[in-house]
Amino acid sequence: MPIVSTACPRNCYSTCSLLVHVEDGRIRRIEPHPANLATSRGACLKGLAYVERACSPDRLLHPLRRRPGTDAFERIPWDDALDLIAARLRGFRDAHGPQSVLYLTGSGTKGLLNRTGAAFWRLFGGCTTTYGDLCWPAGLEATRLTLGENKHSAPWDIANARLIVMWGKNAAETNIHQMPFVHDALARGARLVVVDPRRTETSDRADLLIQPRPGTDAALALAVANLLIARGHVDRAFISRHVLGFEAFASRASGWTPARAAAVAGVPAARIEQLAEWFGTLPPVTLCAGFGMQRYSNSGQTMRALLALLAVTGNLGRPGAGWVYANLQSHIFDELKDPLACFPPGQPDGVTRVSVSVARLGEDMLAQRDPPLRMAWVERGNPLTQNPDTRTVRRAFRALEFRVVVDPFLTDTAREADLVLPGKELFEQTDVIGAYWHPYLQLLQKALDPPGEVKPESEIWWHLARRLGVSESDLDGHIPAPADAAVEAWLAHRLARAGGPALEQLRAGPALPPGHQEVAFSDLRFATPSGRVELWSDEAARRWGVDPLPDHVEPVEATGGDAAAAARYPLVFMTPNTKNRIHSQFGNLAMIRALDERPAVSLHPADAVARGIRDGDRVGVFNDRGRLEVEARLDHGLRPGCACMTNGWWSAEGGPVNLCSLGRETDMGHGAAFHENRVEIARVDGAPEGR
């Protein structure tokens, strides 16, 4: 049975290295690749589900065209589909200009070949595209402003820590390969602190759980900093040599007593004092910050406040110490250097209009002028489910004249399209991928031919460019020809140009990038304007209009905002990830459905009793923006005043949580503050009594 070395390209911390057993044109077995020290202990549930996903009966195997005036689709030959797209593109470009077409990409799969889409639109003459990112840019920008770049130590280094703080991160579900290294540290006597409004699988392993009101984490961090400084638990030598703005920061923190922070965050002051005591007396300390916590309107400043705790205690550049958020050391390609995953608004290449905020997708699509949008092309994403303010996004898509979606499945977004093109899956095209938790570069090696009439996206771009009159010589170097050898030559050239490992080296397994630091910042060099860790950042004030020092600012909606609205919608609506899906992916598989059949909202029993809700009741979750009807589940581990429902459910499943969210940007990085929502929950009249 042939065994192929490959890797998982999904937007996930682990980016697992895999050994895939192939027999008779099908995947028979998936095992971990032992050369990846970060993921060598086994694939996750989703990784194992590729056996089903690759040959799912729901996969799209042929292009589909919407029947005019209906919601039904019919099969269309590839030549006809490509001719139709080319004709519409020419028509829109000639009548309105190339910027009348929106090119919208998500982060559903990673890979260097994804950049061929941008190359196509440059050859076409331009387009309109997005800026910002749904996932993590507020934290990326906060890290860049403070430390100079986004990197962290190798995953296995956390085993050297004596104190591990999981702040807003549920690694046991969302970063499962991190937990064995955490367990190694605990076995050596380390302590684990979890800061999270929910009791989770991660907090069940913790020595201390702190459950703040969502959006108040900076208040906690500043109070911890106050205690560290007042008790002398700071590294004066490190501060003197490597920290900018300490005195001003100390003055700011001094106003945040444990009592004040306890009142703001709604936690016992004794727990704040316990965290400060351990932070100051149990070095080395590793602080792992989650992505969900930086999806609030104040999240960039929150992340800067957390980073300050490591700076003042000297927990940087040492084994077992540091900040674990995003490790971009494997991002060696010029095209991937921008850690914000976006351009600022404008026209960076003179022809591409970067004018649609990912956070305000629907609103900004509708607002485009000179020219307005006429067409959209969507790939590697499902914005009708995952972007904020679902109703406005849907309205914006329906206002277009023509919509093309590339996807392996008929998602919510694909169902809005005029033309759906079947996208490739893992195992069906060779590509090179980096990671953002472990440091390895990997070759996603082709193991199967695409089924049916599926074409990889780069092949679609190549055929479409030829139909639009682009010569093969003009395509050369931009988009590889539709042949495996041409794809590998294209990848090899880019690896060589970036100074990375050779393609043949990656064929055997993962490889470390040039200049990799196993302990991040071990040279104590920080690529900030001052060359120091910047607690005071003039750039933060200049670029984003925030205080140059970290501070707690009340979120617009989640903990304060309009008092009348807060009274109508008193519950903070949390929409975290789950171990069973990657956002809206994998949930349609039978293997996953067996464990996670339908959407449900969790609330604390005290909140349920106040609303006459019992476990299992059918309830409405609603605010002025939208409404969901799902099953209620009572959870004693959830902080009172919160409601929790995992994101990623499709409309057909009744659970697209972004019906209740607003298109709002974070305070820095052009992120989406779509975790900042208030709702009310009420039992649906006529629903059967709960169990």
C-alpha positions as CSV (number, residue, x, y, z in Angstrom):
1,M,0.0,0.0,0.0
2,P,1.7,3.3,-1.1
3,I,2.3,5.8,1.7
4,V,2.4,9.5,0.9
5,S,4.0,12.2,3.1
6,T,1.7,15.2,3.1
7,A,0.1,17.8,5.5
8,C,-3.2,19.3,6.5
9,P,-3.7,22.8,4.9
10,R,-6.7,23.8,7.0
11,N,-6.7,27.1,9.0
12,C,-5.7,25.3,12.3
13,Y,-2.9,25.7,14.8
14,S,-1.6,22.2,14.2
15,T,-1.1,22.1,10.4
16,C,-0.4,18.3,11.0
17,S,2.1,16.4,9.1
18,L,0.5,13.2,7.8
19,L,1.3,9.8,6.3
20,V,-1.5,8.8,4.0
21,H,-2.1,5.2,3.0
22,V,-3.5,5.0,-0.5
23,E,-5.1,1.9,-2.1
24,D,-7.1,1.5,-5.2
25,G,-7.4,5.3,-5.6
26,R,-8.8,5.8,-2.1
27,I,-7.5,6.9,1.3
28,R,-7.4,3.9,3.6
29,R,-5.5,5.2,6.6
30,I,-4.1,8.4,8.0
31,E,-1.2,8.5,10.5
32,P,0.9,11.2,12.0
33,H,4.3,11.9,10.4
34,P,6.9,11.4,13.2
35,A,9.3,14.0,11.8
36,N,6.9,16.8,12.9
37,L,7.7,17.0,16.6
38,A,4.7,19.2,17.2
39,T,2.0,16.8,15.8
40,S,3.7,13.4,16.1
41,R,1.1,12.0,18.6
42,G,-1.7,11.6,16.1
43,A,-4.2,13.3,13.9
44,C,-7.3,15.0,15.3
45,L,-10.9,14.0,14.6
46,K,-11.1,16.3,11.7
47,G,-7.9,14.9,10.2
48,L,-9.2,11.4,10.5
49,A,-12.4,12.6,8.8
50,Y,-10.6,13.3,5.6
51,V,-11.1,9.6,4.8
52,E,-14.8,10.4,4.5
53,R,-14.5,14.0,3.3
54,A,-12.4,13.0,0.2
55,C,-15.1,10.8,-1.1
56,S,-18.2,12.3,0.5
57,P,-21.4,11.8,-1.5
58,D,-22.1,15.5,-1.0
59,R,-18.9,16.6,-2.8
60,L,-19.4,18.7,-5.8
61,L,-17.9,16.9,-8.8
62,H,-19.1,19.1,-11.7
63,P,-19.7,22.8,-12.4
64,L,-23.3,23.8,-11.5
65,R,-25.3,26.7,-12.9
66,R,-28.4,28.2,-11.2
67,R,-31.5,27.7,-13.2
68,P,-32.9,31.3,-13.9
69,G,-35.4,32.4,-11.3
70,T,-35.0,29.4,-9.1
71,D,-32.9,28.1,-6.2
72,A,-32.1,24.9,-8.2
73,F,-28.8,24.1,-9.9
74,E,-28.1,22.1,-13.0
75,R,-24.9,20.6,-14.3
76,I,-22.9,22.6,-16.9
77,P,-19.8,21.5,-18.9
78,W,-16.5,23.0,-17.9
79,D,-16.0,24.7,-21.3
80,D,-19.5,26.3,-21.1
81,A,-18.8,27.4,-17.5
82,L,-15.4,29.0,-18.4
83,D,-16.8,30.6,-21.5
84,L,-19.7,32.1,-19.4
85,I,-17.3,33.5,-16.8
86,A,-14.9,34.9,-19.4
87,A,-17.8,36.6,-21.2
88,R,-19.2,38.2,-18.0
89,L,-15.7,39.4,-16.9
90,R,-15.1,41.0,-20.3
91,G,-18.5,42.6,-20.2
92,F,-18.1,44.0,-16.7
93,R,-14.5,45.2,-17.4
94,D,-15.5,46.9,-20.6
95,A,-18.6,48.6,-19.3
96,H,-17.6,49.4,-15.7
97,G,-13.9,48.7,-15.3
98,P,-12.2,45.7,-13.6
99,Q,-12.8,47.1,-10.2
100,S,-16.5,46.3,-10.6
101,V,-15.5,42.7,-9.8
102,L,-14.9,41.6,-6.1
103,Y,-12.3,38.9,-5.4
104,L,-13.1,37.5,-2.0
105,T,-11.0,34.8,-0.4
106,G,-11.2,33.1,3.0
107,S,-8.7,31.1,4.9
108,G,-10.3,27.7,4.5
109,T,-7.1,26.2,3.1
110,K,-3.5,27.4,3.3
111,G,-0.9,27.1,0.5
112,L,1.4,29.0,-1.8
113,L,-0.7,28.2,-4.9
114,N,-3.4,30.3,-3.4
115,R,-1.4,33.3,-4.6
116,T,-2.2,32.4,-8.2
117,G,-5.6,34.0,-7.8
118,A,-4.1,37.4,-7.1
119,A,-1.8,36.9,-10.1
120,F,-4.8,36.3,-12.3
121,W,-6.5,39.5,-11.3
122,R,-3.4,41.5,-12.0
123,L,-3.3,40.0,-15.5
124,F,-7.0,40.8,-15.9
125,G,-6.3,44.5,-15.1
126,G,-7.3,44.6,-11.5
127,C,-10.3,44.0,-9.3
128,T,-11.8,45.1,-5.9
129,T,-10.6,43.1,-2.9
130,T,-10.8,43.1,0.9
131,Y,-8.6,44.2,3.7
132,G,-8.4,42.9,7.3
133,D,-9.1,39.4,8.5
134,L,-11.7,37.5,10.5
135,C,-9.2,35.6,12.5
136,W,-6.4,37.2,14.4
137,P,-5.1,40.6,13.2
138,A,-5.7,42.6,16.4
139,G,-3.4,40.2,18.2
140,L,-0.9,40.2,15.4
141,E,-0.7,43.9,15.4
142,A,-0.5,44.2,19.2
143,T,2.4,41.7,19.1
144,R,4.2,43.5,16.3
145,L,3.9,46.8,18.0
146,T,5.2,45.4,21.3
147,L,7.8,42.8,20.2
148,G,8.5,43.8,16.6
149,E,7.4,40.6,14.9
150,N,5.1,37.6,15.3
151,K,7.0,34.6,16.4
152,H,7.1,32.3,19.4
153,S,9.1,29.4,20.7
154,A,8.8,25.9,19.3
155,P,5.7,24.1,20.7
156,W,7.7,21.6,22.8
157,D,9.4,24.4,24.7
158,I,6.3,25.0,26.8
159,A,7.2,21.8,28.7
160,N,10.0,23.9,30.3
161,A,7.6,26.3,31.9
162,R,6.8,26.4,35.6
163,L,3.7,28.4,35.1
164,I,1.4,28.2,32.0
165,V,-1.4,30.8,31.6
166,M,-4.0,30.0,29.0
167,W,-5.7,33.3,28.6
168,G,-8.8,33.1,26.6
169,K,-7.6,29.8,25.0
170,N,-9.2,26.4,25.1
171,A,-6.2,24.4,23.8
172,A,-7.7,21.0,24.7
173,E,-10.3,21.6,21.9
174,T,-8.8,24.1,19.5
175,N,-5.0,23.4,19.8
176,I,-5.1,19.8,20.9
177,H,-1.5,19.0,20.0
178,Q,-0.3,21.7,22.5
179,M,-1.8,19.8,25.4
180,P,0.7,16.9,25.5
181,F,3.5,19.4,26.1
182,V,1.4,21.2,28.7
183,H,0.9,17.8,30.4
184,D,4.7,17.2,30.3
185,A,5.1,20.5,32.1
186,L,2.5,19.7,34.7
187,A,4.1,16.3,35.3
188,R,7.3,18.2,36.2
189,G,5.5,20.3,38.7
190,A,4.3,23.3,36.7
191,R,1.0,25.0,37.3
192,L,-1.7,25.9,34.8
193,V,-4.0,28.9,35.0
194,V,-6.9,29.4,32.7
195,V,-8.7,32.7,32.2
196,D,-12.0,32.1,30.4
197,P,-15.7,32.9,31.1
198,R,-16.4,29.2,30.3
199,R,-15.3,26.1,32.2
200,T,-13.7,24.1,29.4
201,E,-11.8,20.9,28.8
202,T,-8.7,22.9,29.3
203,S,-9.8,24.5,32.6
204,D,-10.6,21.0,33.9
205,R,-6.8,20.5,34.0
206,A,-6.1,23.9,35.6
207,D,-4.9,24.8,39.1
208,L,-6.7,28.1,38.9
209,L,-9.7,29.2,36.8
210,I,-10.6,32.9,36.5
211,Q,-13.9,33.7,34.7
212,P,-14.1,37.3,33.8
213,R,-16.9,39.1,32.0
214,P,-16.0,38.9,28.3
215,G,-14.1,41.9,27.1
216,T,-12.6,42.9,30.5
217,D,-9.3,41.0,30.3
218,A,-7.1,44.1,30.1
219,A,-8.4,45.2,33.5
220,L,-7.3,41.9,35.0
221,A,-3.9,42.1,33.3
222,L,-3.3,45.7,34.5
223,A,-4.2,44.6,38.1
224,V,-1.8,41.7,37.9
225,A,0.9,44.1,36.6
226,N,0.2,46.5,39.5
227,L,0.8,43.7,42.0
228,L,3.9,42.5,40.3
229,I,5.4,46.0,40.4
230,A,4.3,46.8,43.9
231,R,5.7,43.5,45.3
232,G,9.0,43.8,43.5
233,H,8.3,40.7,41.3
234,V,9.8,42.4,38.2
235,D,13.1,41.9,36.4
236,R,14.8,45.3,36.7
237,A,17.8,44.3,34.7
238,F,15.7,43.1,31.8
239,I,13.5,46.2,32.0
240,S,16.6,48.5,32.0
241,R,18.1,47.0,28.9
242,H,15.1,45.9,26.9
243,V,11.9,47.6,27.8
244,L,10.6,51.1,26.6
245,G,8.0,52.9,28.7
246,F,8.1,51.0,31.9
247,E,7.8,54.0,34.3
248,A,4.7,55.3,32.4
249,F,3.2,51.8,32.3
250,A,3.8,51.4,36.0
251,S,2.0,54.6,36.7
252,R,-0.9,53.4,34.5
253,A,-1.1,50.0,36.2
254,S,-1.0,51.6,39.7
255,G,-4.5,52.8,39.2
256,W,-5.7,49.2,38.7
257,T,-6.0,47.7,42.2
258,P,-7.3,44.2,42.6
259,A,-10.5,45.6,44.0
260,R,-11.1,47.8,41.0
261,A,-10.3,45.1,38.5
262,A,-12.5,42.6,40.4
263,A,-15.4,45.1,40.2
264,V,-14.9,45.6,36.4
265,A,-14.3,42.0,35.5
266,G,-16.6,40.5,38.0
267,V,-14.1,38.1,39.6
268,P,-12.9,37.6,43.2
269,A,-9.9,39.9,44.0
270,A,-8.2,36.9,45.7
271,R,-7.9,35.1,42.3
272,I,-6.2,38.1,40.8
273,E,-3.8,38.2,43.7
274,Q,-3.1,34.4,43.3
275,L,-2.4,34.9,39.6
276,A,0.0,37.7,40.3
277,E,1.8,35.7,43.0
278,W,2.4,32.8,40.7
279,F,3.3,35.0,37.8
280,G,6.0,36.7,39.9
281,T,7.4,33.7,41.7
282,L,7.2,30.8,39.3
283,P,9.4,31.6,36.4
284,P,9.7,30.7,33.6
285,V,6.2,31.7,32.5
286,T,4.5,31.0,29.2
287,L,1.4,32.9,28.3
288,C,-0.8,31.5,25.6
289,A,-3.4,34.0,24.3
290,G,-6.4,32.8,22.4
291,F,-7.9,34.2,19.2
292,G,-11.4,34.7,20.4
293,M,-10.4,37.1,23.1
294,Q,-9.0,39.5,20.4
295,R,-12.3,39.7,18.5
296,Y,-13.7,42.6,20.6
297,S,-13.5,46.4,19.9
298,N,-10.9,46.8,22.6
299,S,-8.8,43.7,21.8
300,G,-5.6,45.2,20.5
301,Q,-5.1,47.1,23.7
302,T,-6.1,44.0,25.7
303,M,-3.4,42.0,24.0
304,R,-0.8,44.7,24.6
305,A,-1.7,44.6,28.4
306,L,-1.1,40.8,28.4
307,L,2.2,41.1,26.7
308,A,3.3,43.7,29.3
309,L,3.2,41.0,32.0
310,L,5.9,39.1,30.3
311,A,8.0,42.2,29.6
312,V,8.0,43.4,33.2
313,T,8.9,40.0,34.6
314,G,11.6,39.3,32.0
315,N,9.8,36.2,30.6
316,L,11.0,36.6,27.1
317,G,13.9,35.0,25.2
318,R,14.3,32.2,27.7
319,P,13.4,28.5,27.6
320,G,10.0,27.9,29.0
321,A,9.1,31.6,28.9
322,G,7.3,33.8,26.4
323,W,4.3,34.7,24.4
324,V,2.4,32.0,22.4
325,Y,0.1,33.5,19.9
326,A,1.3,33.4,16.3
327,N,4.6,31.8,15.0
328,L,5.2,33.1,11.5
329,Q,8.8,31.9,11.2
330,S,7.8,29.5,8.4
331,H,6.3,32.3,6.4
332,I,9.4,32.8,4.2
333,F,7.8,33.8,1.0
334,D,7.6,37.4,0.0
335,E,3.9,37.1,-0.8
336,L,3.2,36.0,2.7
337,K,5.3,38.4,4.7
338,D,2.5,40.8,5.7
339,P,1.4,39.5,9.2
340,L,-1.9,41.4,9.0
341,A,-2.9,39.3,6.0
342,C,-4.2,42.4,4.4
343,F,-3.3,45.7,2.7
344,P,-4.4,48.9,4.2
345,P,-7.3,50.4,2.3
346,G,-6.1,51.9,-1.0
347,Q,-4.7,50.7,-4.4
348,P,-1.3,49.2,-3.6
349,D,-0.5,48.1,-7.2
350,G,-2.4,50.9,-9.0
351,V,-5.1,48.6,-10.3
352,T,-6.5,46.6,-7.4
353,R,-8.9,48.5,-5.2
354,V,-8.6,47.4,-1.6
355,S,-11.7,49.0,-0.2
356,V,-13.9,46.3,1.4
357,S,-13.4,45.6,5.1
358,V,-13.7,41.9,5.9
359,A,-15.3,42.9,9.2
360,R,-17.9,45.1,7.4
361,L,-18.2,42.9,4.3
362,G,-21.9,43.4,3.5
363,E,-22.0,47.1,4.3
364,D,-18.9,47.9,2.4
365,M,-19.9,45.8,-0.7
366,L,-23.1,47.8,-0.9
367,A,-21.3,51.1,-0.4
368,Q,-18.8,50.7,-3.3
369,R,-19.0,53.5,-5.9
370,D,-17.0,54.5,-9.0
371,P,-17.6,51.7,-9.9
372,P,-20.2,49.8,-7.8
373,L,-19.7,46.1,-7.6
374,R,-21.4,44.0,-10.3
375,M,-19.8,40.5,-9.7
376,A,-18.1,38.5,-7.0
377,W,-15.7,35.6,-7.1
378,V,-15.4,33.6,-3.8
379,E,-13.0,30.9,-3.0
380,R,-11.7,29.1,0.2
381,G,-14.4,30.9,2.2
382,N,-18.0,30.8,3.3
383,P,-18.8,34.5,4.1
384,L,-22.6,33.9,4.2
385,T,-21.9,31.9,7.4
386,Q,-18.7,33.2,8.8
387,N,-18.6,37.0,8.2
388,P,-20.4,39.3,10.6
389,D,-23.9,40.6,10.0
390,T,-25.2,37.7,7.9
391,R,-28.4,39.5,6.7
392,T,-26.4,42.4,5.2
393,V,-23.9,40.1,3.6
394,R,-26.7,38.1,2.0
395,R,-28.3,41.3,0.8
396,A,-25.0,42.5,-0.7
397,F,-24.5,39.2,-2.6
398,R,-28.0,39.2,-3.9
399,A,-27.6,42.8,-5.2
400,L,-24.8,41.6,-7.6
401,E,-25.4,40.6,-11.2
402,F,-23.2,37.6,-11.2
403,R,-21.6,35.4,-8.5
404,V,-19.1,32.6,-8.8
405,V,-18.2,30.4,-5.9
406,V,-15.4,27.7,-5.8
407,D,-16.0,25.1,-3.1
408,P,-16.0,21.3,-2.6
409,F,-19.5,21.5,-1.1
410,L,-22.7,23.4,-1.5
411,T,-22.3,25.8,1.4
412,D,-24.5,28.7,2.3
413,T,-22.4,30.9,0.1
414,A,-22.4,28.5,-2.8
415,R,-26.2,28.4,-2.7
416,E,-26.2,32.1,-3.4
417,A,-24.1,31.7,-6.5
418,D,-25.0,31.8,-10.2
419,L,-22.2,29.4,-11.0
420,V,-20.5,26.9,-8.6
421,L,-17.2,25.4,-9.5
422,P,-16.1,22.2,-7.7
423,G,-13.0,22.9,-5.6
424,K,-10.2,20.5,-4.8
425,E,-9.6,18.8,-1.5
426,L,-6.6,17.7,0.4
427,F,-4.6,15.0,-1.4
428,E,-5.5,16.3,-4.9
429,Q,-2.8,18.9,-5.7
430,T,0.8,19.4,-4.5
431,D,1.4,22.6,-2.6
432,V,3.8,24.2,-0.1
433,I,2.4,25.4,3.3
434,G,3.7,27.1,6.3
435,A,2.1,27.1,9.8
436,Y,1.3,29.6,12.6
437,W,1.9,27.5,15.7
438,H,4.8,25.1,14.9
439,P,7.7,26.3,12.8
440,Y,7.8,23.7,9.9
441,L,7.5,24.2,6.2
442,Q,5.7,21.3,4.6
443,L,4.9,19.8,1.2
444,L,1.2,19.0,0.8
445,Q,1.9,16.2,-1.6
446,K,-0.7,15.0,-4.1
447,A,-1.9,11.5,-3.3
448,L,-5.1,11.2,-5.4
449,D,-6.4,12.5,-8.7
450,P,-9.3,14.9,-8.3
451,P,-12.6,13.0,-8.6
452,G,-15.2,13.7,-11.3
453,E,-14.4,16.9,-13.1
454,V,-12.9,18.7,-10.1
455,K,-10.1,21.1,-11.1
456,P,-7.6,22.8,-8.6
457,E,-8.1,26.5,-8.4
458,S,-4.7,27.3,-10.1
459,E,-5.9,25.2,-13.1
460,I,-9.2,27.2,-13.2
461,W,-7.2,30.4,-13.3
462,W,-4.9,29.2,-16.0
463,H,-7.8,28.1,-18.3
464,L,-9.7,31.3,-17.6
465,A,-6.7,33.5,-18.4
466,R,-6.2,31.8,-21.7
467,R,-9.8,32.4,-22.6
468,L,-9.3,36.1,-21.8
469,G,-6.4,36.3,-24.2
470,V,-3.5,36.0,-21.9
471,S,-0.6,34.2,-23.6
472,E,1.2,31.2,-22.2
473,S,4.4,33.3,-22.1
474,D,2.6,36.0,-20.0
475,L,1.3,33.3,-17.7
476,D,4.7,31.8,-17.2
477,G,5.9,32.3,-13.7
478,H,2.6,33.6,-12.5
479,I,0.2,30.7,-12.8
480,P,1.5,27.2,-13.5
481,A,0.2,25.2,-16.4
482,P,-2.4,22.4,-15.5
483,A,0.1,19.6,-15.1
484,D,1.7,18.1,-12.0
485,A,5.2,18.7,-13.3
486,A,4.5,22.4,-14.0
487,V,3.0,22.9,-10.5
488,E,6.1,21.3,-8.8
489,A,8.5,23.4,-10.9
490,W,6.5,26.5,-10.0
491,L,6.8,25.6,-6.3
492,A,10.5,24.7,-6.5
493,H,11.3,28.0,-8.1
494,R,9.6,29.9,-5.2
495,L,11.3,27.8,-2.6
496,A,14.6,28.5,-4.1
497,R,13.9,32.3,-4.5
498,A,12.9,32.4,-0.8
499,G,16.0,30.5,0.4
500,G,13.9,27.7,1.7
501,P,14.5,24.0,1.7
502,A,14.5,22.2,-1.6
503,L,11.3,20.5,-2.9
504,E,12.9,17.1,-2.7
505,Q,13.8,17.7,1.0
506,L,10.2,18.5,1.7
507,R,9.0,15.5,-0.2
508,A,10.4,13.3,2.6
509,G,8.8,15.3,5.4
510,P,8.6,18.7,7.2
511,A,11.6,21.0,7.4
512,L,12.6,23.9,9.6
513,P,12.9,27.3,7.8
514,P,16.2,29.1,7.6
515,G,17.1,31.1,10.7
516,H,14.6,29.3,12.9
517,Q,14.7,30.2,16.6
518,E,13.6,27.4,18.8
519,V,13.4,29.8,21.7
520,A,11.9,33.0,20.2
521,F,13.8,36.2,20.9
522,S,16.7,34.3,22.4
523,D,19.0,36.9,20.9
524,L,17.0,39.6,22.8
525,R,16.6,41.6,19.6
526,F,13.2,43.2,19.0
527,A,12.4,44.7,15.6
528,T,10.5,47.7,17.0
529,P,11.5,51.3,16.3
530,S,13.4,51.5,19.6
531,G,14.9,48.0,19.4
532,R,13.2,47.3,22.7
533,V,9.9,45.8,23.9
534,E,7.6,48.7,23.6
535,L,5.1,49.2,26.3
536,W,4.9,52.8,25.1
537,S,4.2,52.8,21.4
538,D,4.1,56.0,19.4
539,E,3.2,53.9,16.4
540,A,0.1,52.5,18.1
541,A,-1.2,56.0,18.8
542,R,-0.2,57.3,15.3
543,R,-1.5,54.4,13.3
544,W,-4.6,53.3,15.2
545,G,-5.5,56.3,17.4
546,V,-5.3,54.4,20.7
547,D,-3.4,55.3,23.9
548,P,0.3,54.7,23.5
549,L,0.2,52.6,26.7
550,P,-1.9,49.5,27.1
551,D,-5.2,50.3,28.8
552,H,-8.6,48.8,29.5
553,V,-11.4,50.4,27.4
554,E,-14.9,49.2,27.8
555,P,-16.0,47.3,24.6
556,V,-18.7,49.1,22.6
557,E,-21.3,46.4,23.2
558,A,-20.2,43.3,25.1
559,T,-20.0,44.8,28.5
560,G,-21.4,48.3,28.3
561,G,-22.5,50.4,25.4
562,D,-26.1,51.7,25.1
563,A,-27.8,51.1,28.5
564,A,-31.2,50.7,26.9
565,A,-29.9,48.1,24.4
566,A,-28.1,46.3,27.3
567,A,-31.4,46.1,29.2
568,R,-33.2,44.6,26.2
569,Y,-30.4,42.2,25.5
570,P,-28.7,41.4,28.8
571,L,-26.7,38.2,27.8
572,V,-23.2,38.4,26.2
573,F,-23.3,36.1,23.2
574,M,-20.1,34.0,23.0
575,T,-19.5,32.1,19.7
576,P,-16.3,30.1,20.2
577,N,-14.8,27.3,18.0
578,T,-15.3,23.6,18.7
579,K,-13.0,20.6,18.3
580,N,-15.5,19.0,15.9
581,R,-15.3,21.6,13.1
582,I,-13.0,24.2,11.7
583,H,-15.6,27.0,11.6
584,S,-18.1,25.9,8.9
585,Q,-16.0,23.0,7.6
586,F,-16.4,19.3,8.4
587,G,-19.8,19.7,10.1
588,N,-21.6,18.2,7.1
589,L,-19.8,14.9,7.4
590,A,-21.6,11.8,8.9
591,M,-18.6,11.1,11.1
592,I,-18.8,14.6,12.7
593,R,-22.6,14.6,12.9
594,A,-22.6,11.5,14.9
595,L,-20.9,13.5,17.7
596,D,-22.3,17.0,17.1
597,E,-25.8,16.5,15.5
598,R,-27.4,20.0,15.8
599,P,-26.7,23.5,17.1
600,A,-27.6,24.4,20.7
601,V,-27.1,27.4,23.0
602,S,-25.6,27.0,26.5
603,L,-26.6,29.3,29.4
604,H,-26.1,29.2,33.1
605,P,-29.0,27.5,35.1
606,A,-29.6,30.8,37.0
607,D,-30.2,32.6,33.7
608,A,-32.4,29.7,32.5
609,V,-34.6,29.7,35.6
610,A,-35.1,33.5,35.3
611,R,-36.5,32.9,31.8
612,G,-38.5,29.7,32.5
613,I,-36.2,27.6,30.3
614,R,-35.4,24.0,31.0
615,D,-32.6,21.9,29.5
616,G,-33.6,20.7,26.0
617,D,-36.3,23.5,25.5
618,R,-36.5,25.1,22.0
619,V,-35.5,28.7,22.4
620,G,-35.0,31.8,20.4
621,V,-31.7,33.6,20.6
622,F,-32.2,37.2,19.3
623,N,-31.3,40.8,19.1
624,D,-32.2,43.7,16.7
625,R,-30.0,42.1,14.0
626,G,-31.4,38.6,13.9
627,R,-32.8,35.5,15.5
628,L,-31.9,31.9,15.9
629,E,-34.0,29.0,17.1
630,V,-32.1,26.2,18.7
631,E,-32.1,23.8,21.7
632,A,-31.1,25.1,25.1
633,R,-28.5,23.4,27.2
634,L,-27.8,24.3,30.8
635,D,-24.2,24.6,31.8
636,H,-23.1,25.2,35.4
637,G,-19.6,25.9,34.2
638,L,-20.6,29.0,32.1
639,R,-20.4,32.4,33.7
640,P,-23.8,33.8,34.5
641,G,-24.9,36.5,32.1
642,C,-23.3,34.8,29.1
643,A,-24.8,32.6,26.4
644,C,-22.6,30.4,24.3
645,M,-23.0,28.7,20.9
646,T,-20.2,27.4,18.7
647,N,-19.9,29.1,15.3
648,G,-19.9,27.4,11.9
649,W,-23.4,26.0,11.7
650,W,-24.9,26.5,8.2
651,S,-28.3,28.1,7.6
652,A,-29.8,24.8,6.6
653,E,-28.8,23.6,10.1
654,G,-30.5,26.5,11.8
655,G,-27.5,27.9,13.5
656,P,-25.6,30.7,11.7
657,V,-24.5,32.7,14.8
658,N,-23.6,35.8,12.7
659,L,-27.3,36.5,12.2
660,C,-26.9,38.2,15.6
661,S,-23.5,39.9,15.0
662,L,-22.6,43.4,13.7
663,G,-19.9,44.3,11.2
664,R,-17.5,46.1,13.6
665,E,-13.7,46.4,13.4
666,T,-11.3,45.9,16.3
667,D,-9.3,48.8,17.7
668,M,-6.2,47.9,15.6
669,G,-5.4,45.5,12.8
670,H,-8.7,45.8,10.9
671,G,-9.9,42.6,12.6
672,A,-13.6,41.7,13.1
673,A,-15.1,42.4,16.5
674,F,-17.9,39.9,16.0
675,H,-17.6,38.3,19.4
676,E,-19.0,41.4,20.9
677,N,-22.7,40.9,20.9
678,R,-25.6,41.1,23.3
679,V,-28.7,38.9,22.9
680,E,-31.8,37.8,24.8
681,I,-33.0,34.2,25.0
682,A,-36.7,33.1,25.3
683,R,-38.5,29.9,25.2
684,V,-40.3,29.3,21.9
685,D,-44.0,29.2,22.4
686,G,-45.4,25.8,21.9
687,A,-42.1,24.0,22.3
688,P,-42.2,20.7,24.1
689,E,-41.1,20.8,27.7
690,G,-37.4,20.1,28.3
691,R,-36.1,17.0,30.0
